[in-house]
Amino acid sequence: MNRTAGAVVTVIGEAMLELSRGTGDGWNLRYGGDVINTAVHLARSGDHVRLASAMGTDPMSADLCDRWEKEGVDTSLVLRAADSLPGLYAIETDASGERSFHYWRSEAAARRMFALPGSDAMVAQAAQSDLLYFSLITLAILPDEGREALLSLCEQVRARGGKVAFDGNYRARLWPDAATARHWRDRAILLSDMGLPTLADEVEMGEADDAQDAATRWGAGDGREVVVKLGGDGCMVDGQVVAIPQKIAVVDSSGAGDAFNGGYLHARLAGAAPVDAALAGHRLAGWNIGHRGAIPARDAAAPY
C-alpha cells in the first residue's frame, strides 16, 4: 500500500468516554473506543484521518470532539444526535495489567450513525476515502440496516479505487451468539483488502486453532493482506511470525491491538513492507501498554 499525496483515512465506529482507575481510590475520565484509538495514533503519526460516527449535543460530547481535533483527528463527519449521549465504559486492570471492561452504551448515539439526518452526506464523504478502517465492534453496535449500510460503504470505497481495512475485534457480550458475529465478520472480510484479526478472538469464536489457520480463514493468499495478532507472541504476516522487538512491562493492556493497527497502517501507507510495518506496530503497541489508558498522553518516548 503506497501513500498518495493528500491520502485520506476514514475510521468509522464508536468513540466513548473512558473511566480508568487512578493511582488512589479515584477514577480518571478519558476517552477511548477501538477505532478512535487507532485514529489518534494515525493522526499523531502525521496521517490525514477522519472519524465518522455520531455523538450527542451535550457538553461531554463537545469536549470529546474538541480533544480529538486537538490530536489532529478531523471530526467533520461526526453527526450529532440531540437526544443521545456518548457511550461510557470503565476499565479495571489486575496486577499483570490485564483488563476487564464494564459498559454503558445501549443508547449511545453511534448506534444510529446511519439513520440520523446528515447520514447520507456522511456516507458520500466517507466513500471518497483512500483507506476506510472499521472493526467488528463497529458492526456489533449497529442494527442490521446500519450493518448493511456500512458494507455498502465498503463497496463504494473500493469501486472508487480506495482500500478497506477491517479489524476482527470480537466482544462476545455485544452479539447474541458467536454464529451471528461470524456471519457479519465473514461478509466484512469479503469486502476488505486488509484483515487485522487477533488469534485469541478467532479462537473464542470457535473457528481457528492457530495463526496460520486464522490467516487462511481470513483469505491470506487470495489477494488479501492479513496480519494475525498474537498478543505477547507478536504477529503473523505473509506466513511469517514477527516477534515483538522488545519486551515491555505491562502496565495496562487496554488499546494494545488498536495501537498496533495504527503503527502498522501508518507504516504501510508510507510504503513499508508488511514485516517492517509489523515491527512498527509492535513498537507503538509496546509503548501503549507501558502507560495507563487506552490512548495514553503522548510523551517523548512515543514512537511516532
N, C-alpha and C positions, 0 to 999 in steps of 0.2 A: 504494500500500500504506500504510494508516494504522495507526499503533500503537494497540493497545488496552491498557487498564490491566493490568499484570502479564503482558504478552505474553511467551511463552517461545520461544526459538530453540534448536533442537537441531541440532548438527552431527554428522555420522556419518562415520567413516572411520578412517584410520590416523594415529597420533601416534608419533614416533620420536625416538631420540637423534640429535643432530646434531654432527658434528665439522667445525670450520672452522679455517682457518689463522689463527694469531695473528700478532702483529707480528714475531716472530722465527721460529725454526725449529719451534716447538711448535704444538700444536693446542688449540683451545678446545672444551670439551664443553658443548653447549647442548641445545635440543630443537627440533623442527620437524615438518613434515608439513602438507600444504596446508590441510586442514580445521581443524587445531588453530591454525595461524597466524591464520586468519580468526576463529576463536572468541575468541582472545586480544584481537584488535583490537576485536571487538564488546563483549567484557566491559570492556575499558578505556574504551570509549565509553559505558558505563552500561547496556548491554542485559543481560537475563537470559538467559544462554546456557549450554547443557549440552553436554557431549561424550558421545556414545555410541560406545563402542569396546571393545577388550579389551587388557589388559596382563598382565604376569606377576605373580608374587608376590615377586619379587626386590627387593633394595634400590633398584636404579635405577628400576624401575617405580614404586615407592612415592615416590621422590624426584620423578619427573616429575609424578605426580598432585598431590603437595604444591605444586609450583611452579605448576601450573595453577590450583589452588584459591586460591593467594595472588594470582593475577592476576584472580580473580573468576569463573573458569570452574567450573561445577558438574560434578563428576566422579561423581555418584551413579549414572550409567548406564554407567560403565566396569566391565566384567566382569573377573574375574581368572582366569588360567589357570596352574595350579601348575607345569605342565611346559613353559612357554614364556617367552621373553624379549621385550623390545621390539625392534623393528627399529632398524637403525642405518644412517645414511648420512653420507658425507663430501662436503664441498663444496670445490672449488678454484676460484678466480677468476683471470682473466687481467688484464692491465694496464688493460683498459677496463671491468673489473667484471663481465664476462660469466662465467657459471658453468658448471661441469661437475660431475656427480654420480657417486658410487660407492656402491652399495647392498649391505647385508647384511640381507635381510628375508624370506628364503624360509620361515623357521619362526616368523615373528612372530605373536604372539597375536591381533592384529587380524584376521588372515585367518580366524579361527574364531569371530568375534563372534556369528554367527547359529547356531552349533552348540554353544555352551557351556551348562552349567547356568545358568539365570537369563536366557537369551536371550529367552524368551517374555515375561518380565516387563519386560525392557528395551524390547522392541518395543511392548508395551502402553503403557508410559510415553511413549515417543517418539511414538506415534500421537496423543498429546494436544497436540502442539506447534502453536503458531501459525505457525511457519515451520520447515521441515525443509530443511537445506542439506547437500549432498554433492557429490562430484565424480566424474569418470571414473576417477580414481585409486582412489577408494573401490570402484567396480565392478571395477577391474582386479585388485585384491588378493584378491577373494573368489572362491571356487569358484562354479560355476553355480547351485547351490542357494542360496548366500548372495546372489547377484545377484537371483535371483527373490524371495527374502525381502525384500530392500531395495526392489525395485519394488512389492511388495505393501504395504510400509510407506508408500510414497508414496501409494498409493491410499487407504489408511486415513486418512492425514493430510488429504487433500483431501475425503474423504467426511465428515469432521467439521468442515469449513469452514476448515481450515488451508491454507497455501500451501507450495509446494515450489520451491526454488531449486537449480539444477544448474549446476555449472561443468564445462566440457568440457576439463579438464586432461589432455592426451594425452601419455603417455610410451610410446614405441614398444617399449621393452625389456620392458614389463610385459604385452604382448599377443603372441599367436602371429603375428598379422598385422593389417594395418590394417582388413581387412574385418570381423574379429571385433570390433574396437573400435568400428567404425561401427555394427554391429548393436546392441550394448548402448547406445551413445550415443543412437541413434535411439529406442530403446524408452524411455530415460530422458527424452528431450525430450518425448515424448508425455504423460508424467506430470508435467511441470513447468509451473509458472506463470511462472517467470522463468529465462531462459537467460543464461549468462555465458561464452560461448566466447571463445577467443583466436584471432585470424586465423591466426597462424603455425601453430597446432595444426591448424586446419582445412585449411590448405594442405598440411601434411605428411601428413595423412590422405587427401589426393587428392580433395577434394570442394569446394573453394572457390577462386575466382580473386581475389575482392576482398571488402571488408567487406559490401557490400550482398548479394552472393551468399551469404555465410555467414549473414547475418541472415535471409534468405529461407529458407534450408535449415533454420534453427532455428525457423521458424514466426512470424517477425515479421509483424505484420499479420493474424494469425489468432487474436488474443486473447492472445498470449503476449508478455511483456515480454522483449526481447532486447537485451543490451549486448555488442557485439563489441569486445574489447580489441585495440588496435593497437600496443602497445608504446610506443615514443617518439613515435608519431604521435597518441596519445590514444585515443579510443574512438568508436564509433558507437552512438548510441541514438536511437530514433524517427527513423531515417533521417538523422540529423544528426551530423556529426563534431564531437566536443567535444575541443578541443585541450588539452594539458597547460598549466595556467596559468603555470607557472614551470619552466624547465629546471633540472635538478639534476645536479650532477656525480655520476656513478655510482661508488659505492664497491663495492657488491655487489648484483647484481640479484635475488638469492635472495628469494623471497617477495613480489615486487612485485605480481603478479596477485592473490595472497591478500590483501594489504593493500588493494588497490583494491576487492576484493569486500567486505571489512569496512567500508570507508568508504562504499561505495555502499549496501550493505544497511542499515547503521545510519541513513543519511540517509532512505532510503525508508521504513523503519519509523517514522521521526519525521514522515513526511508530506511530505518534499521531493519536488519534481518530478524526473523522471528526469534531465534535463540538470543540475540543481543537484546531484543525488546523484552524477552522474558527476564533477563538479568536486571534490566531497568525496572521492571515491575517488582521484582524481589527487593530491590534496594528501597523503593518507595514504601512497599508494604512493611519492610523491616523497620524503617523509621516510624511508620504509623503505629505499630504495635508497641513501640517503646514509650508511648505517651498515652495519656488518658483521653477518652472521647473518640467518636467515630471519625471525626475530621479535626485533628489537633491544630492548634495555632501554629503557624509557620515559624520556624526558628532557623538559626544559622546552619544547623546540621541537616536540614531538609534537602533531599537530593533533587531539587527542581532545576 
